[in-house]
Amino acid sequence: MVFTAGVIAELIGGSVEGDPLAEVSAVSPIESGFKGSLSFLANPKYAEHIYTTQASAVLVRKDFVPSAPISATLIRVSDPYSSFAILLQKYNEMNRAKAGIHPSAVIADSAVLGTNISIGVMVVVEEGATIGDDTVLAAHVHVGRKASLGKGCQLHSGSKVLHDCRLGNRCTLHAGVVVGSDGFGFAPKDDSYSKVPQIGNVILEDDVEVGANTTIDRATMGSTIIRKGVKLDNLIQIAHNVEVGEHTVIAAQTGVAGSTKIGKRCMIGGQVGIIGHLKIGDNVKIAAQSGVGNNLPDNAIVQGSPAFDVGSYRRSYVSFKRLPEVIRDLEKRLKEK
């Protein structure tokens, strides 16, 4: 598709400085922009590239003041990064899969299908499942019995929503996601373990996005709950009866053990481990590769394994790096006595 700078500016409420008829049909990083592409400048450290980029149009802040001539057409907006994201979202909407049901799909007679849905190759929708309006199920998606998907959901290929689980509106599951696998429940019995049936479900509220190959286990009883606006990266494990608060973001390879409650607007880095039955407050930040073994209050910022206050961690780490030098100095002093 080809758009002019003027049309793009109109879509995002920006203003054009340069040629409003400049055409773009692709997007590119500003440092490797090419004719016909759209780039953006959000981080000042990339400002040098705006004077050499070959991009036909660049999104910049309203208050951006160039220090040299620029060949690209500028589209001035309040926030270039968020405006660029809006454009990409609109592009995805335009390229949405066409409504219809592929003949290879297997759909139970008791399933309830909304309007304007797209169901792809080899999709399975089991008994009593509900698929909301405008939802897209890509190839090999599996929707279990009595599962429910809201309006405008996007399930990428190979993702699975197992029995009795519920998704709100506008949820996105990327390839290989499993919602509703059994929680890790086993009772010791003599020299072995007996499986504890996992009879709960998983609830994803509105506008949740889950990255590829992430797993969210069903509750033993009750529900594992991912609140509205949560964003989960790839390869995350959310265990049974966990609750993740609104608009929290969690990076890749993090594991959250059973029954832990995470608050609103938290930011959790990659490869974090959180043990079970904890309460993590609102607005908490946990640095990558931290191990969390205690409750954390609102607004805490922690790092390390076990995790503790980030300022104390950094001071301690400086001392830790100097430990061999300190030991050598002590040994030298002892010999001199």
DOTIBA-668280 format. One line per 2 residues: their letters; for each residue z, x, y of C-alpha. Coordinates in Angstrom, 2 decimals. Layout:
<rs>
A = Z X Y | ...
</rs>
This chain:
<rs>
MV = 0.00 0.00 0.00 | -0.76 1.15 3.52
FT = 1.48 0.35 6.50 | 1.21 1.29 10.15
AG = 4.04 2.84 12.13 | 4.13 -0.32 14.24
VI = 4.64 -2.57 11.20 | 7.35 -0.27 9.82
AE = 9.18 -0.28 13.16 | 9.06 -4.07 13.21
LI = 10.53 -4.27 9.68 | 13.57 -2.16 10.60
GG = 14.02 -3.02 14.26 | 12.84 0.37 15.57
SV = 10.65 1.49 18.44 | 7.50 3.60 18.21
EG = 6.94 6.79 20.15 | 3.37 7.92 19.54
DP = 0.58 6.14 17.72 | 1.63 2.67 16.47
LA = -1.51 2.57 14.31 | -0.60 5.74 12.40
EV = -0.95 4.85 8.71 | 1.46 5.74 5.91
SA = 1.14 5.05 2.19 | 3.82 7.33 0.74
VS = 7.23 8.84 1.51 | 8.21 12.50 1.58
PI = 11.03 14.91 2.50 | 10.56 16.07 6.07
ES = 10.20 19.73 5.04 | 7.28 18.90 2.75
GF = 5.71 16.00 4.61 | 1.97 15.43 4.35
KG = -0.61 13.33 6.12 | -0.13 9.68 5.31
SL = 3.56 10.05 4.44 | 6.75 8.77 6.09
SF = 9.80 11.03 6.42 | 13.17 10.77 8.13
LA = 15.48 13.09 10.05 | 19.15 12.18 9.57
NP = 20.83 15.58 9.13 | 20.59 17.94 12.16
KY = 20.30 20.98 9.87 | 16.76 19.83 9.01
AE = 15.75 19.38 12.65 | 13.55 22.52 12.63
HI = 11.19 20.84 10.14 | 10.25 18.02 12.49
YT = 8.17 20.46 14.55 | 6.14 21.64 11.55
TQ = 6.04 18.62 9.24 | 2.64 17.16 8.41
AS = 4.12 13.69 7.90 | 2.31 10.99 9.85
AV = 5.53 9.26 10.90 | 9.21 10.24 11.01
LV = 12.31 8.08 11.44 | 14.68 9.62 14.00
RK = 17.79 8.53 15.88 | 17.35 6.68 19.14
DF = 19.01 9.53 21.04 | 17.00 12.35 19.41
VP = 15.63 14.73 22.07 | 12.85 17.07 20.84
SA = 12.81 20.66 22.09 | 9.10 21.22 21.34
PI = 5.93 19.14 20.80 | 5.84 16.99 17.64
SA = 2.59 15.91 16.01 | 4.10 13.04 14.01
TL = 4.63 9.55 15.37 | 8.36 8.94 15.86
IR = 10.08 5.68 14.93 | 13.43 5.55 16.73
VS = 16.26 3.69 14.97 | 20.06 3.62 15.10
DP = 20.49 5.21 11.65 | 17.44 6.91 10.06
YS = 19.01 7.24 6.62 | 20.00 3.59 6.23
SF = 16.69 2.48 7.76 | 14.81 4.61 5.23
AI = 16.86 3.03 2.44 | 15.97 -0.45 3.72
LL = 12.28 0.44 3.66 | 12.52 1.71 0.09
QK = 14.28 -1.48 -0.93 | 11.55 -3.60 0.65
YN = 8.93 -1.48 -1.12 | 10.66 -2.11 -4.46
EM = 10.71 -5.83 -3.76 | 6.98 -5.79 -3.11
NR = 6.41 -3.99 -6.41 | 8.69 -6.30 -8.38
AK = 7.49 -7.21 -11.85 | 5.48 -10.41 -11.93
AG = 7.22 -13.54 -13.15 | 6.52 -14.47 -16.75
IH = 7.67 -13.99 -20.33 | 5.99 -11.46 -22.60
PS = 4.92 -12.98 -25.95 | 6.92 -10.36 -27.89
AV = 10.22 -11.46 -26.31 | 12.69 -13.28 -28.59
IA = 14.54 -16.02 -26.72 | 16.96 -18.46 -28.31
DS = 16.20 -22.14 -27.82 | 19.67 -22.66 -26.35
AV = 19.25 -19.94 -23.69 | 19.06 -21.21 -20.10
LG = 16.34 -19.53 -18.05 | 16.14 -19.68 -14.24
TN = 13.00 -19.82 -12.13 | 10.74 -16.93 -11.17
IS = 12.13 -14.61 -13.84 | 10.35 -11.73 -15.55
IG = 11.03 -10.96 -19.22 | 9.33 -7.89 -20.65
VM = 8.27 -6.46 -23.99 | 10.63 -6.93 -26.97
VV = 13.46 -8.43 -24.91 | 16.11 -10.37 -26.85
VE = 18.07 -13.24 -25.28 | 20.59 -14.74 -27.69
EG = 22.08 -18.22 -28.09 | 23.69 -19.81 -25.06
AT = 22.84 -16.97 -22.68 | 22.03 -17.79 -19.05
IG = 19.48 -15.88 -16.95 | 19.60 -16.55 -13.19
DD = 16.68 -17.14 -10.84 | 14.55 -14.14 -9.78
TV = 16.05 -11.87 -12.43 | 13.98 -9.14 -14.12
LA = 14.55 -8.03 -17.71 | 12.48 -4.94 -18.51
AH = 11.34 -3.86 -21.98 | 13.91 -3.80 -24.81
VH = 16.72 -5.39 -22.80 | 19.27 -7.26 -24.95
VG = 21.33 -10.17 -23.61 | 24.00 -11.31 -26.07
RK = 25.16 -14.81 -26.94 | 26.79 -16.75 -24.12
AS = 26.27 -13.85 -21.73 | 25.49 -14.80 -18.14
LG = 23.31 -13.05 -15.55 | 23.29 -14.18 -11.91
KG = 20.40 -14.48 -9.50 | 18.21 -11.52 -8.54
CQ = 19.50 -9.11 -11.19 | 17.43 -6.14 -12.37
LH = 17.99 -4.88 -15.90 | 15.98 -1.74 -16.64
SG = 14.62 -0.90 -20.06 | 17.03 -0.60 -22.95
SK = 20.05 -1.93 -21.08 | 22.38 -4.32 -22.90
VL = 24.72 -7.09 -21.82 | 26.64 -8.07 -24.94
HD = 28.21 -11.40 -25.89 | 30.32 -13.34 -23.39
CR = 29.89 -10.79 -20.60 | 29.04 -11.94 -17.07
LG = 27.02 -10.39 -14.26 | 27.08 -11.73 -10.71
NR = 24.13 -11.91 -8.34 | 21.88 -8.94 -7.51
CT = 23.36 -6.61 -10.12 | 21.31 -3.62 -11.29
LH = 21.65 -1.96 -14.69 | 19.62 1.20 -15.22
AG = 18.15 2.35 -18.53 | 20.53 2.57 -21.45
VV = 23.53 0.87 -19.83 | 25.82 -0.98 -22.24
VG = 28.05 -3.71 -20.84 | 30.53 -5.10 -23.35
SD = 30.78 -2.51 -26.10 | 34.12 -2.66 -27.94
GF = 37.13 -1.14 -26.27 | 38.68 1.85 -28.04
GF = 41.47 0.00 -29.84 | 42.92 1.23 -33.13
AP = 46.39 0.81 -34.62 | 47.91 3.61 -36.77
KD = 48.28 2.53 -40.39 | 49.64 4.97 -42.94
DS = 47.21 7.91 -42.82 | 44.41 5.99 -41.12
YS = 43.71 3.55 -38.30 | 43.02 -0.17 -38.29
KV = 40.61 -1.55 -35.73 | 42.12 -3.94 -33.18
PQ = 39.56 -6.69 -32.50 | 38.30 -6.59 -28.92
IG = 37.98 -10.26 -27.97 | 37.76 -10.01 -24.17
NV = 34.68 -9.49 -22.01 | 33.30 -7.62 -19.01
IL = 32.74 -9.15 -15.58 | 30.50 -7.51 -12.98
ED = 30.73 -9.20 -9.58 | 27.89 -9.40 -7.03
DV = 25.86 -6.36 -5.93 | 27.13 -3.96 -8.59
EV = 24.81 -1.10 -9.61 | 25.33 0.85 -12.83
GA = 23.57 4.16 -13.56 | 21.70 5.16 -16.72
NT = 23.64 5.44 -19.98 | 26.92 4.32 -18.46
TI = 29.16 2.24 -20.75 | 31.64 -0.44 -19.74
DR = 33.90 -1.58 -22.58 | 35.01 -5.16 -23.09
AT = 38.69 -5.94 -22.76 | 40.97 -6.21 -25.75
MG = 42.03 -9.53 -24.23 | 41.06 -10.84 -20.79
ST = 38.41 -8.98 -18.82 | 37.28 -5.53 -17.75
II = 36.33 -6.19 -14.12 | 33.96 -4.32 -11.81
RK = 34.38 -5.87 -8.37 | 31.64 -6.61 -5.88
GV = 29.64 -3.79 -4.34 | 30.79 -1.10 -6.80
KL = 28.29 1.70 -7.51 | 28.58 3.63 -10.77
DN = 26.52 6.76 -11.42 | 24.97 7.85 -14.74
LI = 26.99 8.71 -17.87 | 30.28 7.11 -16.86
QI = 32.78 5.63 -19.33 | 34.84 2.65 -18.18
AH = 37.37 1.69 -20.86 | 38.82 -1.68 -21.85
NV = 40.79 -3.74 -19.29 | 39.99 -1.36 -16.43
EV = 39.53 -2.90 -12.98 | 37.44 -1.14 -10.31
GE = 37.97 -2.43 -6.76 | 35.36 -3.58 -4.26
HT = 32.86 -1.05 -2.90 | 34.27 1.88 -4.86
VI = 31.77 4.61 -5.83 | 32.12 6.83 -8.92
AA = 29.94 9.87 -9.67 | 28.50 10.98 -13.01
QT = 30.43 11.91 -16.16 | 33.69 10.38 -15.01
GV = 35.91 8.70 -17.59 | 38.49 6.02 -16.83
AG = 40.92 5.20 -19.65 | 42.16 1.75 -20.57
ST = 44.02 -0.65 -18.27 | 43.83 1.57 -15.18
KI = 43.37 -0.28 -11.88 | 41.31 1.42 -9.18
GK = 41.49 0.12 -5.61 | 38.92 -0.75 -2.98
RC = 36.56 1.71 -1.25 | 37.57 4.69 -3.37
MI = 35.31 7.74 -3.77 | 35.56 9.48 -7.13
GG = 33.63 12.70 -7.79 | 31.79 13.80 -10.92
QV = 33.54 14.72 -14.17 | 36.85 13.21 -13.11
GI = 39.21 12.13 -15.88 | 41.72 9.33 -15.23
IG = 44.31 8.47 -17.89 | 45.21 4.92 -18.82
HL = 47.60 2.39 -17.28 | 47.52 3.97 -13.80
KI = 47.26 2.33 -10.40 | 44.91 4.06 -7.96
GD = 45.31 2.75 -4.39 | 42.68 1.77 -1.83
NV = 40.55 4.35 0.00 | 41.52 7.13 -2.42
KI = 39.29 10.22 -2.71 | 39.31 12.27 -5.93
AA = 37.43 15.58 -5.95 | 35.03 16.49 -8.76
QS = 36.48 17.74 -12.08 | 39.96 16.52 -11.22
GV = 42.32 15.21 -13.89 | 44.44 12.30 -12.70
GN = 47.64 11.65 -14.65 | 49.76 9.79 -12.09
NL = 49.52 6.77 -9.84 | 47.95 7.49 -6.45
PD = 48.92 5.71 -3.22 | 46.49 4.28 -0.68
NA = 44.43 6.90 1.23 | 45.39 9.79 -1.07
IV = 42.98 12.74 -1.30 | 43.50 14.82 -4.43
QG = 41.94 17.70 -6.32 | 42.69 19.78 -9.40
SP = 43.80 19.23 -12.97 | 46.38 17.83 -12.91
AF = 45.29 16.50 -9.53 | 47.54 16.85 -6.50
DV = 47.22 16.82 -2.71 | 43.95 18.48 -1.71
GS = 45.53 20.64 1.03 | 48.17 21.99 -1.35
YR = 45.50 22.55 -3.99 | 43.35 24.65 -1.67
RS = 46.29 26.77 -0.50 | 47.39 27.27 -4.10
YV = 43.90 28.20 -5.18 | 43.72 30.93 -2.55
SF = 46.93 32.39 -3.99 | 45.68 31.98 -7.54
KR = 42.51 33.97 -6.80 | 44.69 36.79 -5.42
LP = 47.02 36.78 -8.45 | 45.64 39.96 -10.13
EV = 45.93 41.82 -6.84 | 49.51 40.58 -6.34
IR = 50.47 41.64 -9.87 | 49.00 45.12 -9.39
DL = 50.90 45.45 -6.13 | 54.17 44.43 -7.80
EK = 53.62 46.86 -10.67 | 52.95 49.65 -8.20
RL = 56.16 48.90 -6.29 | 58.20 48.80 -9.48
KE = 56.88 52.22 -10.53 | 57.75 53.67 -7.13
K = 61.41 52.65 -7.44
</rs>
